[in-house]
Amino acid sequence: MITQDTYQAIIDQLDDFTYTSMRYTPYEYVEDASVCIHTKDLILIKGYSKELSMTEIYFCVNDIQILLHALDEIKEPVYLQFVPNEHTTEFTRHGFTHFAHFREMYAYSFPEGTPIQILSLDEAKDAAAITRDCRLQSRGFLGETDSWAINWMQGKDPNADYCKYCAILGTKAGNTLTGMVAVALYSFDKPEGPTLWVREVCVKPEYQGQGYGKQLLAQALAYGAKYHAHKAFLMADVLNKNAISLYEKNGFTFLDDDGQIDMIRES
């Protein structure tokens, strides 16, 4: 296990490395992992992805060849996030394949008037179940646990500790929950206003294609308007054409950057 002090010591070193997958990784994600290598040239942390049932590696490195050599010594399947875009070809030569490629999308218009349906804690498990029903409908989308939904609603998600007004919104057909979207706001110190974070836009498979995704986004943007958001942010996989079409119809456009590339090596 990694102690809080060890984790903080690694975080304090991030600026010493050109490439890292640790910058957006909270302690809770790696506390059960182990530090396999910790030198001035490479920090390699070995964890486990329950969602993919394989080893997950976190890294800090300047020379990609040093990281690749260390990965070659790991014989079991490996999952790796935040692979540098300019080095993906080298990872491919070492047996890795693309698992997901997320890019940032932003919207700056917040239509009001859509009723906002905030789910209660009693509905957290049903919301989480919808994310699991949609597992791998988009590359890299693995679904969420019941505890994630509860923590998000309570503002206790470690990946959102800088956010306010965390909530899960939902759509229903009668008493049946058909879809959910998680929202939160951050950057309240910006003079132009805060940013709305939109994530986990999910519709139960049997209700897809019936307009619930559009309703969820409309609710999310109305939620942002309620708190005077300046812009809305979400991450989309570049091959999820249906979702991207929905996002673009609601005013979202891609940021001109490389995004986040995740890769796996299955043997």
N, C-alpha and C positions, 0 to 999 in steps of 0.2 A: 504493500500500500504506500501511497505517497502522502507525506504529511503536509499540512498547510504551509509550514516553513519551507519545505523543499519546493513546493509549487511556487511560492512567492519568489524564491531565489531564482527559479527558472524564468519567471515572468520578468524579473528585474534584468535579465540578460538578453531579452529579445532583441533589443536594438544592436546587439553585437553580431547578429546573424542576418544574412540576406534573405533567407527563406525560412518560413516557420508556419506550422499549422496550429500553433498555440495561442496566437494573438486573440482569438475569439472563443477560446476554450475555458469555461469556468472550472474552478477547482472540483466541483461536484462531478464533472464528467470524467475526471482522471484519478479520483481519490483511490479507486480500487486497482489502478494500473501500477506498473513498476517501471522504474528508470533503469533501462538496460545499459545505456552508454551516456556518460556525462563528461565530455571533454571540451576543450576550447574550439574543437572542430565540429563536434556533433553532439547534440542531445537527442536521444532516441528513447521514447516512452512506449511501452507495450501494454495495450489494454485489450478489451474484448467488446465487440459489437454484438449485443444480444439480438438486435433486429436482423443482422445478416449472419449470425452464428459463425463469426470468424474474427481473427485477430485484427485489432485496429491500432495503427501506428501513428503517433504524434512525433513531430520532429522540429529541430532547429539546426540549420546547416548553412554554410557558405558555398561549399563545393558539392554540387549535386552528385558527382561521382562517388563521393564518400558515403552519401546516403544510399545510393544504389548498391554499393558494395555491401553495406550493412544489411540491406533488405534481402540481398541474395543469400545471406546466411540464415535467414528465417525460412524454413521449409514449408510451413503451413500456409493456407490461404490468408491474404492480407487485404485490408481495406485502408485506404489512404485519402485524406481530405486535403484540399488546398494545394494540389500539385501545381507547380509553376507552369503557366501556359507555354512558355518558351522551351520547356524541357519535356513535354509530354511524349514526344517522339522517342526520347531516350528511355522513358519508362516503358513505352510499348516494346522496345527491344528487349527489355528485361521481363517480359511476360505480363505486363499490366494492360488492362483494357479500360476504356472510358465507362464510368458508372453513371455520372451525371455532370452536367455543365450548367451551373446556375448563374444568371446575370440579374443585375438590379434593374427594376422598372420603377418609374416615378409618375405620379399624376399631380396636377396642380389645381384641379377643379373639384369642388365639393358640393354637389347638388344637395339641397335640403328637402325635407318633406317626407322622406321614406321613414315609416315607423321602425324603430330600433327595438329588436327583441333580444334582451340580454338574458342569457341562460343562468339558472341558479346552480348552486353547488350540488343540489340533488340531481341535476341533469349532466354533471361533469362526466360521469362514466359513459352515458349515452353519446356525448359529444366525442369522447376519445374513441369509442367503438367505431364511429363513422370514419375517423382518420384511418383506422386499421382496415376497414372495409375497402378503402381506396389505396391500400398499400401497393406500391410499384405501378400504379396506373400512370404515374410519371416517374421517369428515372430519378432515383435518389429519394423518392418519397416513401418513407418507411412506416408511417403511422406513429401515433403517440400512445403513451400509457395513461391509465386512469390518474395516476399521481401527477403526471404532467398537467392534465386538464385542471385538476384541483389546485395545483400550485400556481398555474397561470391566472386562474380566477382570483386567487388570494394575493396576487402580486408577489409571489415567492419564487418564481422561476429564476434560476441563477443566470440564465442568458438574458434576462430582462430586468436586472436589478437597477438599471438606470432609468427605467420607464415608470410612468404613472398611468392610472386608469386602465389597467389590464382587464380585459373582459373577453368572453366568448359569446358571440352572437349566433342566432339560429333561425332556421326556417322550419315551418311545420306544415304537414297535411293533416288537418284535424288535430289529434293529440300525438301524432307521430313526428318525431324529429327527423327531418329530411336532409339537413345540411348544417354546417357550422363554419365559422371563421373566427380566428383569434385576432384581437386588436389590442394596441397599446399606443401610448404617445411618449415622445421623448424630445429633448432639445428645447425645453421651455425657456431657456436663457437666450434663444435666438430672437433678435428684434422683429424678424418677419413672422415669428410664430413657430409652434412646435411641429414635429413630423409625426404623422400617423404610420404605425407599423402594421401591415396586414400580412397574416401568415395562415397556413393550414386551411386554405379555401377548399372545402370538401363537401361533396353531395353524395349521399348513399347511391350506390350503383343503380338500383332499381328506380331511382327518381332523377337520374341524370337525363339531360336533354329536355327538361320541362321548365326551364327558366329559373330554377332555384339558385344556380351559380350567380346569375345576374342580380337576383334579389339580395344575395349575401354581400356582393360588392357594393350595391346601393346602400345597404345598411352600414357597411364599414365606412363609406365615404360620408354618410350622414353623421356617423359617430365622430369622425374627424371634424366635421363642421361644428358639432356641438362644443368642441374644445378649441375652436378657432385654429385648426391645423393649417399650415402653409403648404405642405406637400404630403403626399402619401407614398410609402415605399413598400415594395414586396420583391421577393426573389422568384424567378421562373426558370425552369429548365428549358434550354433553347430548342429542344425537340418536342416539347409539349405544345403542339400547334393549336389544339383546341383551347387550352387555357390561355395562351398568348392572344388568340383572337378575342376571347372574352375580355381580357385585361385591356387590350387596345381599344375595344369598343367603349370602354369605360374611362378612357383618357390616359391610360398608362403607356409610356414609351420607354425603350431601353436606354440605360446609361451607356455611354460609349467607353466601355472598359472590358477587360478580359473575363471578369467574373470569377466564380469559384469552380474549379475542376476537381472532381473526385474520381479516383481510379481503384480498381480491384485487381488482384492477382489470385486466381482461383486454384492454382496448383503450383 
